[in-house]
Amino acid sequence: MPELPEVEALKDFLTEHLVGHQVVRVLPVAVSVLKTYDPPIGAFEGSEVTAVRRHGKFLDLEGGAGLHFVTHLGRAGWLHWRDRLPDGPPRPGKGPLALRAALETGEGFDLTEAGTQKRLAVYVVRDPREVPGVARLGPDPLADEFDEARLAALLKDERRQIKGALRDQSLIAGVGNAYSDEILHAARMSPFRLAASLAPEDVHRLHQALRSTLGEAVERSRGVAAGRLKAEKKSGLRVHGRTGEPCPVCGDTVREVSFSDSSLQYCPTCQTGGKPLADRRLSRLLK
């Protein structure tokens, strides 16, 4: 799933390629992608894009007519830039194409989604806060005002595991499965640690890891073409998706805990005092 760094990079890419241009056609191919109907998707046609913003993992194209084209790429969605769009309208079918947007220059972008779980979402609204997922977002962890005190206040009453807390978009915006693994590895913290149990020195370490991990990922992605961002993300990950490989910090073997629809990766030596989490259903909190 695209997370804060990749969506931030897409925002920068689209700012360069869209702002000042007119969207002449918006062609939904998969009906499931449309989450709002008033205003209709066609109302954004003719809009000049005046700004591109990011809200957590949401992309927001602001049009000159006061409308916003907001999209969330879901778990398997992506945005593909086309220097030249194909002639003729796209044909509905079983392919991954969900929506196509065309500019007056002949350029444009496709929104695609792989797999059978359709979570890619597009909204046309007058205010981004009309999108439920945007309205409930917590603070952005890269904002200047997101300091240690703010993080401590967010976590002090969270009686759940820190891994789940970091992924909760209503608590902290933009962090998903991959970067929560990376942040906890950098902070040398068990993913099963109770969030409310963190001492001030733990919060300090976590805050530093959160800011540095996301900030460095944003810098690695800056200037990378949209089509190469997925590969850039994977190349920068230290533990996530690297089960069985050596930890780049200590050399221990990266291990995995599997759940019904996701998994987490961690280093026992760096994060759990050398103790592996043997069974996700029976393991207790490792400190």
C-alpha positions as CSV (number, residue, x, y, z in Angstrom):
1,M,0.0,0.0,0.0
2,P,1.3,3.5,-0.8
3,E,2.1,5.3,2.4
4,L,3.0,8.8,3.4
5,P,6.4,9.0,1.6
6,E,5.1,7.6,-1.7
7,V,2.0,9.8,-1.6
8,E,4.1,12.8,-0.8
9,A,6.3,12.0,-3.8
10,L,3.3,11.6,-6.0
11,K,2.0,15.0,-4.8
12,D,5.3,16.6,-5.8
13,F,5.3,14.8,-9.2
14,L,1.7,15.9,-9.9
15,T,2.3,19.4,-8.8
16,E,5.0,19.7,-11.5
17,H,2.9,18.0,-14.2
18,L,-0.7,19.1,-13.4
19,V,-0.8,22.5,-11.9
20,G,-1.8,25.1,-14.5
21,H,-3.3,22.5,-16.8
22,Q,-6.9,21.8,-17.6
23,V,-8.5,18.4,-17.0
24,V,-10.6,18.0,-20.1
25,R,-11.9,14.4,-19.5
26,V,-12.4,12.1,-16.5
27,L,-13.3,8.6,-17.6
28,P,-14.2,6.1,-14.9
29,V,-13.7,2.5,-16.1
30,A,-14.7,0.7,-12.9
31,V,-17.9,1.9,-11.2
32,S,-16.6,0.7,-7.8
33,V,-13.9,3.5,-7.8
34,L,-16.5,6.3,-7.5
35,K,-17.5,7.0,-3.9
36,T,-19.4,10.3,-4.4
37,Y,-22.1,11.3,-7.0
38,D,-22.9,14.9,-6.1
39,P,-21.1,16.7,-7.7
40,P,-20.8,14.1,-10.4
41,I,-17.4,13.0,-11.6
42,G,-17.9,15.0,-14.8
43,A,-18.1,18.2,-12.9
44,F,-14.4,18.2,-12.5
45,E,-14.0,18.3,-16.3
46,G,-12.9,21.7,-17.5
47,S,-11.2,22.5,-14.2
48,E,-7.7,24.0,-14.1
49,V,-5.7,22.3,-11.4
50,T,-4.5,25.0,-9.0
51,A,-2.8,22.9,-6.4
52,V,-2.0,19.3,-5.4
53,R,-2.1,18.4,-1.7
54,R,-1.7,15.4,0.5
55,H,-3.9,14.5,3.5
56,G,-2.4,11.4,5.1
57,K,-2.5,8.8,2.3
58,F,-5.0,10.8,0.3
59,L,-4.1,12.9,-2.8
60,D,-6.2,16.0,-3.4
61,L,-6.3,17.8,-6.8
62,E,-7.8,21.2,-6.3
63,G,-9.6,22.7,-9.2
64,G,-10.2,26.3,-10.1
65,A,-14.0,25.9,-9.9
66,G,-13.8,25.1,-6.1
67,L,-14.0,21.4,-6.6
68,H,-11.5,18.8,-5.3
69,F,-10.7,15.4,-6.9
70,V,-9.6,13.3,-4.0
71,T,-8.2,9.8,-4.3
72,H,-7.0,7.1,-2.0
73,L,-5.0,4.3,-3.8
74,G,-6.0,1.6,-1.3
75,R,-3.9,-1.5,-0.9
76,A,-3.1,-2.3,-4.5
77,G,-3.8,0.9,-6.4
78,W,-1.4,3.1,-8.3
79,L,-1.2,6.2,-10.4
80,H,0.5,5.9,-13.8
81,W,1.5,9.0,-15.7
82,R,1.1,9.0,-19.5
83,D,3.0,11.5,-21.6
84,R,0.6,10.6,-24.3
85,L,-2.8,8.9,-23.6
86,P,-4.1,6.3,-26.0
87,D,-6.6,7.4,-28.6
88,G,-10.2,6.6,-27.9
89,P,-11.9,5.9,-24.6
90,P,-10.8,3.0,-22.5
91,R,-12.8,-0.2,-22.6
92,P,-14.4,-1.6,-19.4
93,G,-13.2,-5.1,-18.7
94,K,-11.3,-7.3,-16.4
95,G,-8.0,-5.3,-16.6
96,P,-6.6,-3.2,-13.7
97,L,-7.6,0.2,-15.2
98,A,-10.1,2.0,-12.9
99,L,-10.1,5.6,-14.1
100,R,-8.4,7.8,-16.7
101,A,-7.9,11.6,-16.5
102,A,-6.9,13.5,-19.6
103,L,-5.3,17.0,-19.9
104,E,-5.6,19.5,-22.7
105,T,-2.1,18.6,-23.7
106,G,-2.9,15.0,-24.5
107,E,-1.1,13.9,-21.3
108,G,-2.8,12.4,-18.3
109,F,-2.9,9.7,-15.8
110,D,-4.4,6.3,-15.2
111,L,-5.5,5.0,-11.8
112,T,-5.2,1.2,-11.7
113,E,-5.9,-1.5,-9.1
114,A,-4.6,-5.0,-9.0
115,G,-6.4,-8.0,-7.4
116,T,-10.0,-8.6,-6.4
117,Q,-10.2,-6.4,-3.3
118,K,-11.4,-3.1,-4.7
119,R,-10.3,-0.4,-2.3
120,L,-9.2,2.3,-4.7
121,A,-11.5,5.3,-4.1
122,V,-12.2,8.6,-5.9
123,Y,-14.3,11.5,-4.6
124,V,-15.3,14.8,-6.1
125,V,-16.2,17.1,-3.3
126,R,-16.3,20.8,-2.5
127,D,-14.2,20.4,0.6
128,P,-11.7,17.6,1.3
129,R,-13.2,17.2,4.7
130,E,-16.4,15.9,3.1
131,V,-14.4,12.7,2.5
132,P,-14.9,10.6,5.7
133,G,-11.3,9.2,5.7
134,V,-9.9,12.8,5.5
135,A,-12.2,14.1,8.1
136,R,-11.0,11.6,10.7
137,L,-7.3,11.9,10.1
138,G,-4.9,12.5,13.0
139,P,-2.0,14.9,12.8
140,D,0.7,14.6,10.1
141,P,3.9,13.2,11.7
142,L,6.1,15.4,9.5
143,A,4.3,18.6,10.4
144,D,6.5,21.1,12.3
145,E,4.1,21.0,15.3
146,F,4.3,17.2,15.7
147,D,6.8,17.2,18.6
148,E,7.5,14.7,21.4
149,A,4.9,16.2,23.6
150,R,2.2,15.7,20.9
151,L,3.2,12.1,20.4
152,A,3.2,11.4,24.1
153,A,-0.3,12.9,24.4
154,L,-1.6,10.8,21.6
155,L,-0.2,7.5,23.1
156,K,-0.8,8.0,26.8
157,D,-4.3,6.4,26.9
158,E,-3.7,3.9,24.1
159,R,-4.2,0.5,25.7
160,R,-3.2,-1.4,22.6
161,Q,0.0,-2.5,20.9
162,I,2.2,0.2,19.4
163,K,2.2,-1.4,16.0
164,G,-1.6,-1.0,15.7
165,A,-1.5,2.5,17.2
166,L,1.0,3.7,14.6
167,R,-1.2,2.3,11.8
168,D,-4.4,4.0,13.1
169,Q,-5.0,6.9,10.7
170,S,-7.2,8.7,13.2
171,L,-4.3,8.8,15.6
172,I,-1.4,9.5,13.2
173,A,-1.9,10.2,9.5
174,G,0.0,8.4,6.7
175,V,1.8,5.5,8.4
176,G,0.9,2.0,7.2
177,N,2.1,-1.6,7.6
178,A,5.5,-1.2,6.0
179,Y,6.7,2.0,7.6
180,S,5.4,1.1,11.1
181,D,7.7,-2.0,10.9
182,E,10.6,0.3,9.8
183,I,9.9,2.9,12.5
184,L,9.7,0.3,15.3
185,H,12.9,-1.3,14.1
186,A,14.7,2.1,14.1
187,A,13.3,2.7,17.6
188,R,14.4,-0.7,18.8
189,M,10.9,-1.4,20.1
190,S,8.7,-4.5,20.1
191,P,5.7,-4.2,17.9
192,F,3.7,-5.7,20.7
193,R,4.7,-3.1,23.3
194,L,1.6,-1.4,24.8
195,A,1.5,2.2,23.6
196,A,0.4,3.6,26.9
197,S,3.4,1.9,28.7
198,L,6.0,4.0,26.9
199,A,8.3,5.9,29.3
200,P,9.5,9.5,28.2
201,E,12.8,8.0,26.9
202,D,10.8,5.5,24.8
203,V,8.6,8.3,23.4
204,H,11.8,10.3,22.6
205,R,13.3,7.3,20.7
206,L,10.0,6.6,18.9
207,H,9.6,10.2,17.9
208,Q,13.1,10.4,16.5
209,A,12.6,7.1,14.6
210,L,9.2,8.2,13.2
211,R,10.5,11.5,11.9
212,S,13.8,10.2,10.5
213,T,12.3,7.1,8.9
214,L,9.6,9.0,7.1
215,G,11.7,12.0,6.4
216,E,14.5,9.9,4.8
217,A,12.0,7.9,2.8
218,V,10.5,11.2,1.4
219,E,13.9,12.4,0.5
220,R,14.8,9.1,-1.3
221,S,11.5,9.4,-3.3
222,R,11.8,13.1,-4.2
223,G,12.3,13.5,-7.9
224,V,11.6,9.8,-8.6
225,A,9.2,9.3,-11.5
226,A,5.8,8.0,-10.5
227,G,6.4,4.6,-12.2
228,R,9.5,3.9,-10.1
229,L,8.3,4.9,-6.7
230,K,7.3,1.3,-5.7
231,A,10.7,0.0,-6.4
232,E,12.3,2.9,-4.6
233,K,10.2,2.1,-1.5
234,K,11.1,-1.5,-1.4
235,S,14.8,-0.8,-1.9
236,G,14.8,1.4,1.2
237,L,13.1,-1.0,3.6
238,R,15.3,-2.7,6.3
239,V,13.0,-5.3,7.8
240,H,9.6,-5.1,6.2
241,G,9.2,-7.7,3.5
242,R,12.6,-9.1,4.3
243,T,11.7,-12.2,6.3
244,G,14.7,-14.6,6.6
245,E,17.2,-12.0,5.6
246,P,19.9,-10.7,7.9
247,C,19.1,-7.5,9.9
248,P,21.3,-4.8,8.4
249,V,22.0,-3.5,11.9
250,C,22.9,-6.6,13.9
251,G,22.9,-9.5,11.5
252,D,20.2,-11.5,13.3
253,T,17.5,-13.1,11.0
254,V,14.5,-10.9,10.3
255,R,11.3,-12.8,11.5
256,E,7.7,-12.5,10.7
257,V,4.3,-12.6,12.5
258,S,1.4,-13.4,10.2
259,F,-2.2,-12.3,10.5
260,S,-5.3,-13.0,8.4
261,D,-4.7,-10.2,6.0
262,S,-1.2,-8.9,6.7
263,S,2.1,-9.6,8.4
264,L,4.7,-7.8,10.3
265,Q,8.5,-8.2,10.2
266,Y,10.9,-7.4,13.1
267,C,14.4,-8.2,14.4
268,P,14.5,-10.1,17.6
269,T,17.9,-8.8,18.7
270,C,17.1,-5.2,17.9
271,Q,13.5,-5.2,19.1
272,T,12.5,-8.0,21.5
273,G,15.6,-8.8,23.6
274,G,16.5,-11.7,21.4
275,K,13.2,-13.4,21.9
276,P,11.2,-14.5,18.8
277,L,7.5,-14.1,18.7
278,A,6.7,-17.8,18.1
279,D,2.9,-17.7,17.8
280,R,0.8,-14.7,17.0
281,R,-2.2,-16.0,18.9
282,L,-0.3,-17.1,22.0
283,S,2.6,-14.7,22.3
284,R,2.4,-12.1,25.0
285,L,3.8,-8.6,25.0
286,L,7.6,-8.6,24.7
287,K,9.3,-5.7,26.3
